[in-house]
Amino acid sequence: MSSARLPTLGPPAPAVSAAGGRRLLHRLLARPSVGALFGVLSVGLFFTLQAPGLLSAGGLATVLDIAAPLGIGGVAVGLLLVAGQFDLSIGVVAVGSSLVAALLVTEAGLGIWPSLVLSLAAALLVGAVNGLLVVTTGLPSFLVTLATFLVLQGSTLAVTPAVAGSSRVSGLAEASGWDSALAVFGSTAQLGDGRFRVSLLWWVAATAVASWLLWRTRFGNAVFSSGGAPQAARELGVPVARTTVLLFLGTAAAGWLIGTLSLVRLGGVQVDPALGAEIEFIVVAVIGGCLLTGGYGSTYGAALGALLYGIAREGIALSGWDPRWFQAFLGGCLLVALLANGVVRRRLRAVPRW
């Protein structure tokens, strides 16, 4: 009897293994950060073959220096995208809040720490206004934050020369408390030929906190619910309005941190009318797997998207390419991410686990 059963026990094993492999593949594809990780590895390998110096301490330090501020903003914007909202004002909040701190030091004679606290309050006020306008008026957050961007951009361009006499405010190193602020926001560590900045630690901390909030708290459940099915979430008692306002406060705080890191590093602030950083924060979040329709995304993926950005930018520079190819390369990465995310989201409806 046992000899009759033996032939029937062998063949099903490969089928079970194949089914398990398909399930594993589907689970991996359901995680938005996987695509970003694959992008980082493939783009990193490509540019490493073009310019081996990318893997040197100096090359890695430059990549991380480029990626850190984008990663801080990208993670905050990624959370907002998961909730189905946009924020186009984070870049100008970074410039505006650092300008507030610089003017308080140079014109009002305050120390650097009181100035930074007041500039944080100003940034949070902008975030609160954005969030409250979105939840009370029902207007698209894209348009609300675009209006905020234009208001803040025009204000900074007009106020800076009127108050400081030029588009640059500097001379902050004499302010009281500068040395301690420099240690917190501007310190560096030399490893080989690379100088690694403290912004890297701020980026890691921002990613860790955002990921914990998204995956380990009720607030994270509210974020996914707000983006995936806001009406049903409201009917089930999910605080969609409060969650939205808190997320806008988060992007404002991230903008303040980005501006503060730049302010302390440069010892001043330069008001630049060019638009660009706002779009880049959204680009790295989308490359990281966040859908523009909400309800799907990853903070880890947004951080990896910023890393891919840094690798591509420094890789193109080290490879001797025309720097203008970077925009085309970034656009190609964004298009691939949009297509891949759309396909995966349609085929796999399971909530991601990264």
C-alpha positions in Angstrom: 0.0 0.0 0.0 2.8 2.4 0.8 4.5 1.6 -2.5 1.3 2.6 -4.3 1.2 6.0 -2.5 4.8 7.0 -3.1 4.3 8.1 -6.7 1.5 10.4 -5.8 3.4 12.1 -3.0 6.2 13.5 -5.2 4.7 15.6 -7.9 2.6 18.1 -5.8 5.7 19.5 -4.1 6.9 21.6 -7.0 3.4 23.0 -7.5 3.2 24.0 -3.9 6.7 25.6 -4.2 5.7 27.5 -7.3 2.5 28.7 -5.6 4.6 29.8 -2.6 7.0 31.6 -4.9 4.1 33.5 -6.6 2.7 34.5 -3.3 6.1 35.7 -2.2 6.5 37.7 -5.4 3.0 39.2 -5.0 3.8 40.2 -1.4 7.0 41.8 -2.5 5.3 43.7 -5.3 2.6 44.9 -2.9 5.3 46.8 -0.9 5.8 50.2 -2.5 9.3 50.5 -1.1 10.5 47.4 -3.1 10.4 49.3 -6.4 12.4 52.1 -4.9 14.9 49.7 -3.5 15.3 48.0 -6.9 15.7 51.5 -8.4 18.5 52.5 -6.0 20.4 49.2 -6.6 20.1 49.4 -10.4 20.9 53.1 -10.7 23.7 52.7 -8.2 25.2 49.8 -10.1 24.9 51.7 -13.4 26.7 54.8 -12.2 29.2 52.9 -10.2 30.3 51.2 -13.5 30.4 54.6 -15.1 32.3 56.3 -12.2 33.8 54.0 -9.5 34.5 57.1 -7.4 30.8 57.1 -6.5 31.5 54.4 -3.9 34.4 56.3 -2.3 33.9 58.0 1.0 33.8 61.4 -0.7 31.3 60.2 -3.3 29.0 58.6 -0.7 29.2 61.8 1.5 28.1 63.9 -1.4 25.3 61.6 -2.3 24.0 61.6 1.2 24.4 65.3 1.5 22.2 65.8 -1.6 19.7 63.2 -0.4 19.3 64.2 3.2 17.2 67.4 2.9 15.2 65.9 0.1 14.6 62.8 2.2 13.4 64.8 5.2 10.9 66.7 3.0 10.1 63.6 0.9 9.1 61.5 3.9 6.7 64.2 5.2 5.2 64.8 1.8 5.0 61.0 1.4 2.8 60.8 4.5 0.6 63.5 3.1 0.3 61.7 -0.2 -0.8 58.5 1.5 -3.6 60.6 3.0 -4.5 61.8 -0.5 -3.2 65.4 -0.1 -0.5 67.5 -1.6 1.8 70.2 -0.2 3.5 72.5 -2.7 4.6 75.0 -0.1 7.2 73.0 1.9 10.2 74.4 -0.1 9.1 78.0 0.4 8.3 77.3 4.0 12.0 76.2 4.4 13.2 79.4 2.9 10.7 81.6 4.7 11.3 80.1 8.1 15.0 80.4 7.8 14.6 84.0 6.6 12.4 84.8 9.7 15.2 83.4 12.0 17.9 85.3 10.2 16.0 88.6 10.4 15.2 88.1 14.0 19.0 87.7 14.7 20.3 90.5 12.5 17.5 93.0 12.8 15.9 92.3 16.2 19.1 91.2 18.0 17.7 88.0 19.3 19.8 84.9 20.0 19.8 82.1 17.5 17.7 79.7 19.6 14.8 82.1 20.4 14.9 83.0 16.7 14.7 79.3 15.6 11.8 78.7 18.1 9.9 81.7 16.7 10.6 80.6 13.1 9.3 77.1 13.9 6.1 78.7 15.3 5.8 80.7 12.0 6.2 77.5 9.9 3.6 75.7 12.0 1.2 78.6 11.5 1.5 78.2 7.8 0.9 74.4 8.1 -2.1 75.0 10.3 -3.6 77.5 7.8 -3.0 75.1 4.9 -4.7 72.2 6.8 -7.6 74.2 8.1 -8.3 75.7 4.7 -8.3 72.2 3.1 -10.6 70.6 5.7 -13.0 73.5 6.1 -13.4 74.6 2.5 -13.1 71.3 0.7 -10.8 72.9 -1.8 -8.1 70.7 -3.4 -4.9 70.8 -1.3 -2.9 71.2 -4.5 -4.5 74.6 -5.2 -4.5 75.7 -1.5 -0.8 75.1 -1.1 0.0 76.5 -4.5 -1.7 79.7 -3.3 0.4 79.5 -0.1 3.5 79.0 -2.1 2.8 82.1 -4.2 2.0 84.3 -1.2 5.1 83.2 0.7 7.4 83.4 -2.3 6.2 87.0 -3.1 6.4 88.0 0.5 10.0 86.8 1.0 11.1 88.3 -2.3 9.6 91.7 -1.3 10.5 91.7 2.4 14.1 90.6 2.2 15.6 93.5 0.2 13.3 96.0 2.0 14.5 95.0 5.4 18.0 93.6 4.9 18.9 95.7 1.8 19.7 92.7 -0.3 18.4 89.2 -1.2 20.9 87.6 1.2 20.9 87.8 5.0 24.2 86.7 6.6 26.4 87.4 9.6 24.7 85.1 12.0 27.8 83.6 13.5 28.1 86.3 16.1 24.6 85.6 17.5 24.4 84.2 21.0 24.0 80.4 21.1 25.5 80.0 17.6 28.1 77.3 18.7 25.4 75.1 20.2 23.1 75.5 17.2 26.1 74.7 14.9 26.7 71.5 16.9 23.0 70.4 16.5 22.3 71.5 12.9 25.7 72.0 11.3 28.3 69.5 12.7 30.2 67.2 10.4 32.3 64.0 10.7 35.4 63.4 8.5 35.7 59.8 7.3 38.5 59.3 4.7 38.0 61.9 2.0 34.3 62.3 2.8 32.7 64.9 5.1 29.4 63.5 6.4 27.0 66.1 7.8 24.5 65.8 10.7 21.7 66.3 8.3 22.1 62.6 7.6 21.1 61.8 11.2 18.1 64.1 11.0 17.0 62.3 7.8 17.3 58.9 9.5 15.4 60.1 12.6 12.7 61.7 10.5 12.3 58.5 8.5 12.2 56.3 11.6 9.6 58.5 13.4 7.4 58.8 10.3 7.5 55.1 9.7 6.7 54.3 13.3 3.7 56.7 13.1 2.5 55.1 9.8 2.8 51.5 10.7 2.6 51.2 14.5 0.0 53.7 15.6 -3.7 54.4 15.2 -2.7 57.7 13.6 -1.1 55.7 10.7 -4.4 53.7 10.3 -6.2 57.1 10.0 -3.7 58.3 7.4 -4.3 55.2 5.2 -8.1 55.4 5.7 -8.1 59.2 4.9 -6.4 58.5 1.6 -8.0 55.2 0.6 -11.7 55.9 1.5 -12.2 59.2 3.2 -16.0 59.2 3.3 -16.2 55.7 4.7 -13.5 56.6 7.2 -15.6 59.6 8.4 -18.6 57.4 8.8 -16.6 54.9 10.9 -15.4 57.7 13.2 -11.9 58.2 11.8 -10.8 61.8 12.6 -10.0 62.6 8.9 -10.0 66.4 9.4 -7.7 66.3 12.5 -5.4 63.8 10.7 -5.1 66.1 7.7 -4.3 69.2 9.8 -1.6 67.2 11.7 0.0 66.1 8.4 0.2 69.6 7.1 1.8 70.6 10.4 4.3 67.8 9.8 5.3 69.0 6.3 5.6 72.5 7.8 7.9 71.2 10.5 9.9 69.3 7.9 10.2 72.5 5.9 11.5 74.4 9.0 14.1 71.7 9.7 15.3 71.8 6.1 15.6 75.6 6.2 17.3 75.5 9.6 19.9 73.0 8.4 20.7 75.2 5.5 20.7 78.4 7.5 23.2 77.1 10.1 25.3 75.4 7.5 25.7 78.6 5.4 25.5 81.1 8.2 22.8 82.9 6.4 19.9 82.6 3.9 19.7 83.4 0.2 16.2 84.2 -1.2 15.9 82.6 -4.6 12.7 83.0 -6.7 13.3 79.8 -8.6 10.6 77.0 -8.3 11.9 73.5 -8.1 12.3 72.0 -4.6 8.6 71.6 -4.1 8.3 69.5 -7.2 11.3 67.4 -6.2 9.8 66.5 -2.8 6.8 65.1 -4.6 8.9 63.4 -7.2 11.0 61.4 -4.6 7.9 60.4 -2.7 6.3 59.1 -5.9 9.5 57.3 -6.9 9.3 55.8 -3.5 5.9 54.2 -4.2 3.4 56.8 -3.0 0.4 57.1 -5.3 -1.0 60.5 -6.1 -4.5 59.1 -5.5 -3.8 58.4 -1.8 -4.2 55.3 0.3 -1.0 53.7 -0.7 2.7 54.5 -0.1 5.7 54.1 2.1 7.9 56.4 4.2 10.9 54.0 3.7 10.2 54.2 -0.1 10.2 58.0 0.0 13.6 58.0 1.8 14.9 55.5 -0.9 13.5 57.8 -3.6 15.7 60.7 -2.2 18.7 58.4 -2.1 18.1 57.5 -5.8 17.9 61.2 -6.5 21.3 61.8 -4.9 22.9 58.8 -6.6 21.7 59.9 -10.0 22.8 63.5 -9.5 26.2 62.8 -8.2 26.7 59.8 -10.7 26.0 62.1 -13.6 28.4 64.7 -12.3 31.2 62.1 -11.7 30.6 60.4 -15.1 31.2 63.7 -16.9 27.8 63.9 -18.4 26.1 67.2 -19.3 24.3 68.1 -16.0 21.2 68.9 -18.0 20.7 65.1 -18.5 19.8 64.9 -14.9 16.4 66.4 -15.4 15.7 63.9 -18.2 16.9 61.0 -16.1 14.8 62.0 -13.2 11.7 62.4 -15.4 12.3 58.9 -16.8 12.5 57.5 -13.3 9.3 59.3 -12.3 7.5 57.9 -15.4 8.6 54.4 -14.6 7.6 54.7 -11.0 4.1 56.1 -12.0 3.5 53.2 -14.4 4.8 50.5 -12.0 2.9 51.8 -9.1 -0.3 52.0 -11.1 0.1 48.4 -12.4 0.9 47.0 -8.9 -1.9 48.9 -7.3 -4.5 47.5 -9.7 -3.3 44.0 -9.4 -2.6 43.9 -5.7 -5.1 45.5 -3.4 -3.5 44.3 -0.2 -2.3 47.1 2.1 1.6 47.3 2.0 3.6 46.3 5.0 6.7 48.4 4.7 
